[in-house]
Amino acid sequence: MYISGQVPLDRAGNVVGAGDFRAQAEQVFTNLGNALAAVGATFADVVKLNYYVRNVSHLADLRAVRDRHVNATAPPASTLVEVPHLFREDVLLEVEAVAVIRSP
């Protein structure tokens, strides 16, 4: 399953945590979890994460949030890219995921 870039928007389309990277990361991982659950998957099924961040200095916060959702001792492969802009000025990060869903 390929999950397109998730951003820190709530169900109503409002930015969560304006100016607060950690709060935005929390919302992004909530959104990823919801997308996974919609197809019967969990973060244990995630094999790759791609991060697009406006400021790489927030890496410690990103890892702290990520580690509460994935297996921190064997996290999925990942790529992190610092970008000057995302689709909205108030969005600080976007995360894509690839999950492998095993047949029963």
C-alpha positions as CSV (number, residue, x, y, z in Angstrom):
1,M,0.0,0.0,0.0
2,Y,1.3,3.4,-0.9
3,I,0.1,6.3,1.3
4,S,0.5,9.6,-0.3
5,G,2.0,12.5,1.7
6,Q,0.2,13.1,4.9
7,V,0.2,16.5,6.4
8,P,-0.9,18.0,9.8
9,L,-4.5,18.7,8.8
10,D,-7.4,17.4,10.9
11,R,-10.6,15.9,9.4
12,A,-12.0,19.4,8.9
13,G,-8.9,20.5,6.9
14,N,-7.5,22.7,9.6
15,V,-3.8,22.8,10.4
16,V,-3.0,21.2,13.8
17,G,-0.1,22.8,15.7
18,A,0.6,25.9,13.7
19,G,4.2,26.8,14.2
20,D,4.8,23.7,16.5
21,F,6.7,21.0,14.7
22,R,6.1,18.3,17.3
23,A,2.4,18.9,17.3
24,Q,2.3,18.7,13.5
25,A,4.3,15.5,13.6
26,E,1.8,14.0,16.0
27,Q,-1.0,14.8,13.6
28,V,0.8,13.5,10.6
29,F,1.4,10.1,12.4
30,T,-2.3,10.1,13.5
31,N,-3.3,10.6,9.9
32,L,-0.9,7.8,8.7
33,G,-2.3,5.5,11.4
34,N,-5.9,6.3,10.2
35,A,-4.9,5.5,6.5
36,L,-3.3,2.2,7.6
37,A,-6.3,1.2,9.7
38,A,-8.6,1.9,6.8
39,V,-7.1,-1.1,5.0
40,G,-6.5,-3.3,8.0
41,A,-2.9,-2.5,8.4
42,T,-0.8,-1.1,11.3
43,F,2.6,0.7,11.6
44,A,4.1,-2.8,11.9
45,D,3.3,-3.2,8.2
46,V,5.2,-0.1,7.2
47,V,8.5,-0.8,5.4
48,K,9.4,2.7,4.2
49,L,8.8,6.3,5.3
50,N,9.7,9.4,3.2
51,Y,9.9,12.7,5.2
52,Y,9.8,16.2,3.7
53,V,10.6,18.8,6.3
54,R,11.0,22.5,6.2
55,N,13.7,22.5,8.8
56,V,16.0,19.5,9.5
57,S,16.8,20.8,12.9
58,H,13.6,19.2,14.2
59,L,14.9,15.7,13.5
60,A,15.0,14.8,17.3
61,D,11.3,15.7,17.6
62,L,10.4,13.8,14.5
63,R,12.3,10.7,15.8
64,A,10.6,10.9,19.2
65,V,7.1,11.0,17.6
66,R,8.0,8.3,15.0
67,D,9.4,6.0,17.7
68,R,6.1,5.9,19.5
69,H,4.4,4.5,16.4
70,V,6.9,2.2,14.7
71,N,9.2,-0.5,16.0
72,A,12.0,1.8,17.3
73,T,14.6,-1.0,17.5
74,A,14.0,-1.9,13.8
75,P,12.4,1.1,12.2
76,P,11.3,1.1,8.6
77,A,13.7,2.3,6.0
78,S,13.4,6.1,5.6
79,T,14.5,9.1,3.6
80,L,14.4,12.6,4.9
81,V,14.6,15.6,2.6
82,E,14.7,19.3,3.7
83,V,12.6,21.4,1.4
84,P,12.1,25.2,1.3
85,H,8.3,25.0,0.9
86,L,5.4,22.6,1.1
87,F,1.9,23.1,-0.3
88,R,1.0,25.6,2.4
89,E,3.3,28.0,4.3
90,D,2.0,26.8,7.7
91,V,2.7,23.1,7.0
92,L,6.1,22.1,8.4
93,L,6.3,18.5,7.3
94,E,4.8,15.8,5.0
95,V,5.3,12.1,5.3
96,E,4.7,9.3,2.8
97,A,4.6,5.6,3.7
98,V,4.8,2.3,2.0
99,A,3.3,-0.7,3.8
100,V,3.3,-4.4,2.9
101,I,0.0,-6.0,3.7
102,R,0.3,-9.8,4.0
103,S,-2.6,-12.0,2.8
104,P,-4.1,-14.2,5.5
